[in-house]
Amino acid sequence: MPENTVVNPTRTSPATDFSIALLNEFVRLGVRDLVLCPGARSQALALAAAELERTGSIRLHVRTDERSAGFLSVGLALETGLPALVVVTSGTAVANLHPAVLEAHHAGVPMILLTADRPSELRGIRSNQTTVQAGLFGVATRLCLDVPAPVGEPDEAEIATALARQAMDAATGAATTAPGPAQLNLAFREPLSSALPMGLTVLTPVARAASGPTDEPTMLLAPGPRTVVVAGDGAGPAAEELAYAGGWPLLAEVSSGARFGPNLIVHYRELLAAIDLGGQVERVIVFGHPTLSREIPALIARDGVETIVVAPTGFEWYNPGHVVRAFTRSIGADAACAAASRTPAGREWLGRWVMTSRALSEAEASAERVPIDKRGITRAELAVLRAPLTRALLVDAVWRASWPHDRLVLGASRLIREADKRVLGKKITVLANRGLAGIDGTIATALGVALASQAEPEPRSVGVTRVLLGDLTFLHDVGSLLLAPGEPRPRVQVIVGVDGGGSIFDGLEVAATAPPAAMERVLYTPRSVDLKALATAYGWDYELAATRSDLERALTGVHTRPAILEVPLVR
């Protein structure tokens, strides 16, 4: 809760001078977004941020919930590649950032935390809203500095600018080879703010060099072993490019950024279980962070399989079973690999994977296809359009409706696994919080993606940001629906698949052993909430799609405001 602080307008505040210098330098370094939660101890930062918004120097996002604020910054950074500043007051406000900090740490997402704190004389004496904030996030931060309260010394503006540079280098990976969170824990004494100086100077942003390692040699692959390329979350197009260059099957998860191209194997789970395909794999090349199947770790752990893990940045290497022996920051296929892909053996290896996967997709499509006779729509077709919706139908419809000018954010629900099992290749932007794969902050993350992608004057997206998630994931972050007056309302559609709680447990071993009543009570944990009333309370548009025709109409309509689409699913 904000404190009651009396500010004498005639006094100058070192907190204000320091805050202006710090934020001004961040603007100069290229930061464009600042997420702010209210609080007295952070008021100097907040007022300086408001002035920078007024001058058009930053995009300011005000939130009342620090957990939502943290994940909003994750979404902003996922879209822009730049850290957003997160400003909070002292005490539990800082602790509420922890889930987002952990996600950013494990996913390699840049983030800069400006956490206001009490000065040294108020620490350790049970002063109100005072705890140990420096180091609160442990190893999850790339940089953590406990900054003493400014007192008005002449060199404090220089100290502030130096701190901004340190935080920016740490968060972007320029200093650590691993983008992630950086924390400046900023102590402030009273007066906690003063009037801003007249004619506040705003610095011009400067271009920054790309971060990351530049001197590590590229590993060149030799032809020979029967190879597959695995693209986990965040792999990016490099995985597809290597698979194409080497003539190898591409096993790309739905949020990999590589689920496209002629070498894509949609039904990789089934094919990995086949003796004549998955059973013959000799080499695996992994990009990104695979999280959506058990088949990939099992393949890597199998005797006789060589695995190479490729990660341009990061502290931790993907290494299931501790069996991986080769790690590299950069990889490529040489001319010999390209030549080998054109040999009969190379074409046969790739062709069997591609044709078998396509046959499985065709079989799925045929089973769901209902022909229309010469008289128009048949009773069977009409029955299908009116039939209750399944997860597969929902996932397919959302995928069909999404195009390169849109954004698609997938929550850590069963639906992302359903999508990974079935959707065909498509070069669209798909994002998900898979660093820790938690259900935290999915709506906030999606709002960050939407706000950043639709920002003027040159928006990256002219479409809509769709968020596909289950009912528990939605309810876990329902507070992020709160958009205060004056906050921009992006084109975002939150699609809630309602299937009675944590249905993901259906696919785990516990479903075969747990008593049904206990399973319902402590694992599914269903909740009955009136989503229409909830949408009304938060000022969002609302639609209900109970049939396939309802769903298609809702997904293809024009979206100009934030909206919730409720989709009841067959459990």
Secondary structure, 3 states (H helix, E strand, C coil): CCCCCCCCCCCCCHHHHHHHHHHHHHHHCCCCEEEECCCCCCHHHHHHHHHHHHCCCCEEEECCCHHHHHHHHHHHHHHHCCCCEEEECCCHHHHCCHHHHHHHHHHCCCEEEEEEECCHHHCCCCCCCCCCCCCCCHHHCCEEEEECCCCCCCCHHHHHHHHHHHHHHHHHCCCCCCCCEEEEEEECCCCCCCCCCCCCCCCCCCCCCCCCCCCCCCEEECCCCCEEEEECECCCHHHHHHHHHHCCCEEECCCCCCCCCCCECCCHHHHHCCCCCHHHCCEEEEECECCCCCHHHHHHHCCCCEEEEECCCCCCCCCHHHCCCEEECCEEECHHHHHHHCCHHHHHHHHHHHHHHHHHHHHHHHHHCCCCECCECCHHHHHHHHCCECHHHHHHHHHHHCCCCCEEEECCCHHHHHHHHHCCCCCCCEECCCCCCCCCCHHHHHHHHHHHHCCCCCCCCCCCEEEEEEHHHHHHCHHHHCCCCCCCCCCEEEEEEECCCCHHHHHCHHHHCCCHHHHHHHHHCCCCCCHHHHHHHHCCEEEECCCHHHHHHHHHCCCCCCEEEEEEECC
